[in-house]
Amino acid sequence: MEKTVGHKHPCQSDMEALATVLPQTCLCHVSYHCPLPARALSTGCFPLTLPHREVINATDAWSALYDLSPQRKETQSAWDDLACRDSLAVLLDTPSTWNHCQLLTAQKNHTAAWSEAFPIAIIGNLLRPDKLRIAIALRTGANIFESTECRCDKFVDRLELHGLSCIKNAGRFPTHSAINSILKWSLTCIGRPSVLEPIGLTRDSRRLNGLTLNPWYRGRTARSLAWDATVIGTFAESHYIVSSTIPGSVATQTDAETDKCQKYNDLLDNYYFQPVAIETTGVYGKSTAPFLSCLAKKLVDISGNPREQQWLHQRLSLGVVRGNTASILACVQV
């Protein structure tokens, strides 16, 4: 007679490896396949009466690192969220201002939209290897180049953050051009054709970045939309104190948008003026975020595709990344 092969419990598969490498994965696996013991928990950890030695090891490893356990123990993201929150708190306790700026801005929406875009060259979403490497380094805090001297005779460390705010910054021009082109194309798609840098609106040398040819809003107070874009350096020396305390505070709390409104104060009666402020990390200004959300909603209504909102943020994020690359590469003297 053939021997009957016993059924192996799902909790026994690769449990030993999970308990030593990722205890939260082991505990999530047990909670999913063994809901009854998980419901009986009172202290937040699994009781030591469970028959699996690996589960006991994983419980001890988790308790040694963290004091709490998630409420939804059957989901991996709940365990990982606790671990990430604890790691973030430890990193924020470090005295490095750069770490504070980088970590806080990474928590804002759309700052990593460029990483979610499909790398298709024909639609302009493909980043060259050097641009991709610099974008990842700025996101993760890795070194970009060796220490060198900038064209402005200032010392540049391995992080190369000086290039984003250098007085000889060569990246602000392609960044501004990319942002204005994206806004112009998006407005055209929703039936609001526009022109870039219109002339004749002011009596001096001031010139807006763009103006729609038909009203932005319908009704009795219908006015055309006029916008002017600006890119703010998150890691500039004058912004370090602000950006290291509140995420995205450089674009939201500085006077970038207010200065734009005051600059074109004489046009507010005849046009709907919208300042567009974006940080070099991709964070939107206080009034820029709702404007882009409104524009994205109109794109979704016209096309019927809910991903239009995501694609708009991806195009803007890619434009900022390409401008940051141009600024950093311009600091390197060849």
C-alpha positions, -999 to 999 in steps of 0.1 A, spaced: 0 0 0 12 35 -8 20 57 22 -4 85 28 14 118 25 2 141 53 -10 176 44 15 203 52 0 233 70 5 266 52 21 281 82 50 256 81 62 267 46 95 286 47 86 297 83 121 294 95 135 318 69 108 343 74 113 343 112 149 351 110 149 376 81 114 393 82 95 385 114 66 407 103 61 385 72 61 354 94 35 368 118 13 381 90 14 347 74 3 331 106 -25 356 111 -38 350 77 -39 312 78 -46 309 115 -72 335 124 -84 319 156 -51 324 176 -47 359 161 -82 369 174 -73 357 209 -44 380 213 -45 403 243 -10 417 245 -5 423 208 19 394 203 13 357 196 11 335 227 40 312 232 18 281 232 17 281 194 32 248 182 56 264 157 91 272 170 96 297 141 66 316 151 79 320 186 112 332 173 95 357 151 73 369 180 104 374 202 123 392 174 93 416 168 88 423 205 125 431 209 123 458 181 88 472 185 64 477 214 31 475 194 16 453 168 -10 463 142 -47 458 145 -50 441 111 -24 414 116 -34 395 85 -21 423 61 16 427 54 13 465 49 1 470 84 32 453 99 55 472 74 38 505 83 47 502 120 83 493 111 86 522 86 72 546 111 97 536 137 126 538 113 114 573 102 113 585 138 149 572 143 161 590 111 144 622 120 163 622 154 196 626 136 211 661 135 215 661 98 195 689 82 198 673 48 182 641 62 153 661 76 146 679 43 149 647 22 127 626 45 100 653 50 96 661 13 95 624 5 62 622 24 44 647 2 22 636 -27 35 634 -63 72 639 -53 81 605 -68 56 606 -97 84 603 -122 92 568 -108 57 557 -116 58 567 -153 62 540 -179 96 545 -196 83 550 -231 105 572 -253 78 580 -279 57 598 -253 86 615 -236 86 594 -204 120 578 -208 149 591 -187 184 587 -199 207 566 -176 225 597 -162 192 615 -154 177 584 -138 208 579 -117 208 615 -104 170 614 -98 174 582 -77 204 597 -58 184 629 -49 155 608 -38 175 584 -16 203 607 -5 231 588 -22 263 604 -35 262 617 -71 298 628 -79 330 632 -61 336 665 -43 346 692 -67 345 730 -73 315 746 -90 318 772 -118 309 798 -93 340 789 -73 321 773 -45 329 739 -30 304 711 -40 301 680 -18 292 645 -30 255 652 -27 257 679 -54 228 699 -38 246 732 -45 238 728 -82 200 731 -75 204 766 -62 236 779 -78 236 814 -92 247 799 -125 219 774 -124 214 761 -159 184 739 -150 158 765 -143 153 774 -179 145 739 -192 123 733 -161 103 764 -167 100 756 -203 88 720 -195 62 732 -170 48 758 -193 47 734 -222 28 708 -201 3 734 -189 -3 747 -224 -8 712 -238 -32 703 -209 -52 734 -214 -55 728 -251 -68 693 -244 -97 707 -223 -107 733 -248 -87 762 -235 -61 771 -261 -34 794 -248 -3 813 -258 31 814 -241 46 847 -231 19 869 -244 29 905 -252 9 937 -247 -6 929 -214 16 953 -194 32 986 -202 66 975 -189 89 945 -195 69 921 -174 56 891 -193 34 863 -181 43 827 -189 10 819 -204 -26 831 -212 -56 812 -223 -75 826 -253 -109 819 -239 -123 822 -203 -112 798 -177 -145 799 -159 -179 804 -176 -205 828 -163 -209 865 -156 -173 868 -142 -157 849 -171 -120 857 -173 -91 842 -191 -65 823 -171 -30 838 -168 -2 819 -151 34 824 -142 55 795 -130 85 795 -106 108 767 -94 120 770 -58 152 753 -45 143 730 -16 179 726 -5 190 762 -9 209 775 21 182 802 27 155 775 28 172 749 50 156 760 82 121 760 68 123 728 47 138 708 76 109 714 99 77 712 78 74 690 47 69 711 15 71 743 35 94 760 10 67 761 -16 38 766 8 51 790 34 76 812 14 64 842 -5 69 827 -39 32 826 -49 25 858 -30 53 877 -48 39 865 -81 5 879 -73 19 912 -62 40 914 -93 10 911 -115 -14 929 -92 -26 953 -119 -39 923 -140 -60 907 -113 -91 927 -123 -91 915 -159 -76 880 -157 -78 850 -134 -41 849 -123 -26 816 -111 10 814 -97 25 779 -103 52 772 -77 70 738 -76 100 729 -55 130 711 -70 118 680 -50 85 681 -68 63 696 -40 35 719 -51 27 753 -37 -3 760 -15 -24 773 -44 -7 753 -71 -19 720 -58 -57 727 -60 -52 743 -94 -34 712 -108 -61 691 -92 -88 711 -110 -69 709 -143 -65 671 -139 -102 667 -131 -111 686 -163 -87 663 -183 -105 633 -168 -139 647 -177 -129 653 -213 -111 620 -219 -131 598 -196 -98 582 -185 -92 584 -147 -55 580 -152 -52 614 -168 -47 629 -133 -18 606 -126 -3 613 -160 -3 650 -155 16 647 -123 41 623 -139 48 648 -168 54 676 -144 76 655 -122 97 643 -152 101 680 -162 115 688 -127 138 658 -128 153 668 -161 158 704 -149 175 691 -117 199 670 -138 208 699 -160 216 720 -129 237 694 -113 257 685 -144 263 722 -150 282 724 -117 308 699 -129 337 716 -147 348 696 -177 
